[in-house]
Amino acid sequence: MDNAARRSLDRFDLKILEVWQERGDIGAAELAQVVPLSASQCARRMQQLRHAGFVRAVPAVLDGDKLGIGFSAYVLLTMASHDPEACEAFHARIHALDEIVECQKLAGSADMIVKVATHDLAAFNRLLTQKLLAAPEVATAHSSIVLECVKSTTRLPLRFATGD
């Protein structure tokens, strides 16, 4: 790992990351109006933060309701097997399903949790029955349908950041 990747985050880096989380499309000149650094210093730090891996990507956050993708659910999955081949097959299956927008491996009674986004209950039911429950790697599934989104963010709480 090079020096840029090992360096600690200072208050300017944290402020840049904070603003960047809110405004992924912000440029160095506009960022310099918020962070007390010159535009060239902001640009240099933004490049260093990307290079060091502190910023994985800067995607656009789309409005699912306006796009007709207003149905969300969480599905807790218990795996039929934990052998490496089954896990690899399951991971490949999950990556191939664009309706699954998030998948996390868990410790506890369930092995995985997936977040699903579709346009309606019928599409969710097809995904659940024909793709998830039909998968040989999956033993059981328990679903929870989202009735209302109270909070959804991609922002991390930077007050806990260490830069390590």
Sequence and secondary structure as in RCSB ss.txt:
>XXXX:A:sequence
MDNAARRSLDRFDLKILEVWQERGDIGAAELAQVVPLSASQCARRMQQLRHAGFVRAVPAVLDGDKLGIGFSAYV
LLTMASHDPEACEAFHARIHALDEIVECQKLAGSADMIVKVATHDLAAFNRLLTQKLLAAPEVATAHSSIVLECV
KSTTRLPLRFATGD
>XXXX:A:secstr
  HHHH    HHHHHHHHHHHH TT  HHHHTTTSSS HHHHHHHHHHHHHTTS         HHHHT  EEEEE
EEEES  SHHHHHHHHHHHHH TTEEEEEE SSS SEEEEEEESSHHHHHHIIIIIITTSTTEEEEEEEE S  S
       GGG    
